[in-house]
C-alpha cells in the first residue's frame, strides 16, 4: 500500500494512489485540466504526471505481461445496488 498527500492532506492509501488521488481531487473540486504530478517521498523528480481528469479515468490491471493501464470502473453504484437489494430482502 502507498499513500498520496497534497500538502498535509491525505488523498489516498491504495495500491494505485496516483489514480485514486485524481478521483479524490475531482470530488473535492479540483480543476479537471490541472496537472497532477507524482513524486516519491524525498525526491524532486517527477515519476508520473497527467491531467487530473485523464488520470481519474484510469486504473492499473496486472496481466500476464505486467501491469497495464485500463479504464477505471466505478463499482460504487454496483455495491450500492447490491446493498439496497439485500436491504429490501430483509424488509420483505
C-alpha positions as CSV (number, residue, x, y, z in Angstrom):
1,X,0.0,0.0,0.0
2,X,1.1,3.5,-0.8
3,X,-0.2,6.9,0.4
4,X,-0.6,10.1,-1.6
5,X,-0.6,13.5,0.1
6,X,-1.4,17.0,-1.1
7,X,0.5,19.1,1.4
8,X,-0.7,17.8,4.8
9,X,-3.9,16.3,3.3
10,X,-4.1,12.5,2.8
11,X,-5.7,11.9,-0.6
12,X,-5.4,8.2,-0.9
13,X,-4.0,5.0,0.6
14,X,-4.0,2.3,-2.0
15,X,-2.0,0.2,-4.5
16,X,-2.6,3.0,-7.1
17,X,-2.5,6.3,-5.2
18,X,-1.9,8.4,-8.3
19,X,-5.2,7.5,-10.0
20,X,-7.2,7.3,-6.7
21,X,-5.9,10.7,-5.8
22,X,-7.0,12.1,-9.1
23,X,-10.6,10.9,-8.4
24,X,-10.4,12.3,-4.9
25,X,-9.2,15.7,-6.2
26,X,-12.1,15.9,-8.6
27,X,-14.5,15.0,-5.8
28,X,-13.2,18.0,-3.7
29,X,-13.4,20.4,-6.6
30,X,-10.0,20.4,-8.3
31,X,-9.9,21.7,-11.9
32,X,-10.0,18.7,-14.2
33,X,-7.4,20.3,-16.5
34,X,-4.9,20.8,-13.7
35,X,-1.7,18.8,-13.9
36,X,-1.2,16.0,-11.3
37,X,2.4,15.2,-10.6
38,X,3.6,12.2,-8.5
39,X,7.0,12.3,-6.8
40,X,8.4,9.8,-4.5
41,X,9.0,10.9,-0.9
42,X,12.2,12.8,-0.6
43,X,12.6,13.2,-4.4
44,X,12.1,16.3,-6.6
45,X,12.0,14.2,-9.8
46,X,8.5,13.7,-11.2
47,X,7.7,10.0,-11.5
48,X,4.3,10.3,-13.2
49,X,2.1,13.1,-14.5
50,X,-1.2,13.6,-16.1
51,X,-4.2,15.9,-16.3
52,X,-6.4,15.2,-13.3
53,X,-9.4,14.3,-15.5
54,X,-7.3,11.9,-17.6
55,X,-5.8,10.2,-14.6
56,X,-9.2,9.8,-12.9
57,X,-10.4,7.7,-15.8
58,X,-7.6,5.1,-15.4
59,X,-6.7,2.2,-13.2
60,X,-3.9,-0.4,-13.3
61,X,-4.5,-4.1,-14.1
62,X,-2.0,-6.9,-13.5
63,X,-1.7,-9.0,-16.7
64,X,0.5,-11.9,-17.7
65,X,2.9,-9.5,-19.3
66,X,2.9,-7.0,-16.4
67,X,0.8,-4.1,-15.3
68,X,-1.2,-2.2,-17.8
69,X,-3.3,1.0,-17.7
70,X,-7.0,0.2,-18.1
71,X,-10.2,2.2,-18.0
72,X,-11.4,2.7,-14.4
73,X,-14.8,1.2,-13.5
74,X,-16.7,2.8,-10.7
75,X,-18.0,-0.1,-8.6
76,X,-19.7,2.2,-6.0
77,X,-23.0,2.1,-7.9
78,X,-22.9,-1.7,-8.2
79,X,-22.2,-2.1,-4.5
80,X,-24.9,0.3,-3.5
81,X,-27.4,-1.6,-5.7
82,X,-26.4,-4.9,-4.1
83,X,-26.8,-3.4,-0.6
84,X,-30.2,-1.9,-1.5
85,X,-31.4,-5.3,-2.8
86,X,-30.2,-7.0,0.3
87,X,-31.9,-4.4,2.5
88,X,-35.2,-5.0,0.5
89,X,-35.0,-8.7,1.0
90,X,-34.5,-8.3,4.8
91,X,-37.5,-5.9,5.0
92,X,-39.8,-8.2,2.9
